[in-house]
């Protein structure tokens, strides 16, 4: 009795942004329990994912784009199936109507997927559940891609069609239920806050000699809401005062909202400042970056969960981040320097203090090392157990 797992976007990209990482981990942890499916826009129908899509899901390397990619052969096959209709591949997968355990949609789905949801819902007689990551495109439209900001109100209304929603944090849950209250939605589905789990860190290596200058690491997509311009301005003020450290940025740049940060980065590099950026990294490169850094900084204005903060702490690396919303939920357990705001002055003060005070840094690192985070396997099991307690709504 398979559980259906919609991976319409993640199976067509090798990008590893937060949503894709969550979707990939569920696909891995639910192997044998869930059947991955996607909406094929060329066929105009739902189907099980194919071998080339499985390869995308298994990829651990970096990607230069977060967009969906459909090879020519896949497009041709889809169009041929549209011209020569076949029995429902989804019905064959489920063996018979009434034999599926439920459905999970872990992605922020597109309008075309939303329009096709009734057919996917019909393939499952178990509960239909969506993951909800954040409402940032609605909260900060000026820092979000225009298409995302325009689409988001309809997406939040589409979530009312599900039997239940699992939010990735309490802050995320509040943003969704608050919007529905404002909308005046009658009888919305239940929303549970089920915080995400983490992939386990790589095994520790023997301690290496500390570098001559500390490295400050920032992991996260280069986009407007991540606030990299404020971070770069903060670091420039410290370098201008003679504070010695290297800043390393890792993340995929958003072509629409990441421009100001990339421009500022280029100007600092041209001025000879010690800032390093090479785009996204694969799993191995990311682990190496965490090992080499003294601490991390995450200047984001708003998050649904904040995976880079949790992953930094799970590796014993203190993190400087904003102390509200979902980030405060992670930071309150120790190992973080919480900021009332992520203006350049506050970021600079926190970085400067961490570099100037080895004792404070060591204390925070010890606190981070004592943290215990839920694993991806534990999250997948918790989510599955919660789904098992749900019923279909009329």
Secondary structure, DSSP 8 states (H G I E B T S, - for coil): --EEEE-TTGGG-----HHHHHHHHHHHHTTTTEEEEEEETTTTEEEE--HHHHHHHH--S--S--S----HHHHHHHHHHHHS--S-HHHHHHSSTT---EEEE-S---HHHHHHHHHHHHT-SSEEEEEE---HHHHTGGGS-HHHHHHHHHHHHHGGGSSEEEESSHHHHHHHHHHHHHHT-SS--EEEE----B-------------SS-EEEEES-BSGGGTHHHHHHHHHHHHHTT---EEEEES-B-TTT-HHHHHHHHHHHHTT--EEE-S---HHHHHHHHHH-SEEEE--S--SS-HHHHHHHHTT--EEEE-SHHHHHHHTTSSEEEES---HHHHHHHHHHHHH-HHHHHHHHHHHHT----BHHHHHHHHHHHHHT-----
